[in-house]
Amino acid sequence: MRHSKTHPADPELPYSQLAPIYDHVMRHVDYDRWADYIQSIFERFGATPKDILELACGTGVMACILDDRGYRMTGMDRSESMIAVARQKALDGRRSIAFQAGDMVGMPVSGSYDAVLCLYDSINYIMDEADIAAMMIGLHGVLNAGGLFVFDVCTEINSRRYFHNQVDQESNGDYSYVRRCEYVPESRVQVNEFQLTFHRGGKRYATRERHEQRIYPVARLAEICRQSGYRVLGAFDGFSFQEASERSNRVHYVVRPA
Ligand SMILES: C[S@@+](CC[C@H](N)C(=O)[O-])C[C@H]1O[C@@H](n2cnc3c(N)ncnc32)[C@H](O)[C@@H]1O
């Protein structure tokens, strides 16, 4: 199933239902450490960005951390529901971060940025190579010459190791979910289905969400970057500066307009 690029409020869209509980579901993720790694990438490649655009910013956790560390942040995400959570988070913390809903493939963003981020395998939600190339080409319009684009993806070995025929579930009183994960090697698609139950105002609501992510070969993504007019400065194995390979669970790409 392909998701529309033009209807960000679509309740069928991944994360539209999950948004209110996303931060809780992801509470194991150490975003501060992730931010440290991003800053170490800036340092390694001599970048001193001031204005940063975060694509697929989700509920704005990273944007808030980087705002607190002194960067001027802008966030965009396809899901209106995720953006609503991000805006509230910024408001609660008295941060002035511009969050907007939009599909990164069409890149409906204005401004110019010293760095652009797209984190936590959000690129894997782009289901074909032509759309990744379109996104990368659109990015030239907002990324300053000499700026960095940093993104990461999850790999096939990660799907096979941790997300094939897996079921996990959780309940915390307000909500419960069951997640069923399956990797389909023929199409290189990771499918994660969430069955969610919420309790609100004494009523019980049940809903489902299906997530599909395309798993790209490590070298192929680097090639797409080059073909889209970028120099690949590195493709690094999970939170390190070691060269990534198909044995990596996560690969961090650092690219710059050529
Ligand atoms: C795994 S979440 C990561 C969110 C956030 N980057 C984080 O680290 O928590 C994936 C995010 O990608 C967003 N997304 C997926 N496809 C997108 C697209 N084409 N354009 C913009 N956002 C997209 C989803 O709405 C979701 O918020």
The ligand as a Gaussian input file, in Angstrom:
#p B3LYP/6-31G(d) Opt

LIG

0 1
 C       10.222000       6.351000      13.023000
 S        9.420000       7.911000      12.955000
 C       10.792000       8.970000      13.341000
 C       10.372000      10.300000      13.882000
 C       11.524000      11.155000      14.406000
 N       12.492000      11.429000      13.364000
 C       12.194000      10.501000      15.587000
 O       13.424000      10.314000      15.540000
 O       11.524000      10.191000      16.568000
 C        9.203000       8.153000      11.221000
 C        8.600000       9.501000      10.876000
 O        8.698000       9.729000       9.476000
 C        7.560000      10.446000       9.063000
 N        7.466000      10.317000       7.611000
 C        7.349000       9.178000       6.907000
 N        7.314000       9.442000       5.580000
 C        7.418000      10.779000       5.453000
 C        7.449000      11.668000       4.344000
 N        7.360000      11.196000       3.091000
 N        7.581000      12.993000       4.569000
 C        7.673000      13.467000       5.837000
 N        7.635000      12.679000       6.942000
 C        7.519000      11.334000       6.751000
 C        6.442000       9.804000       9.844000
 O        5.265000      10.569000       9.851000
 C        7.112000       9.652000      11.215000
 O        6.895000      10.773000      12.023000

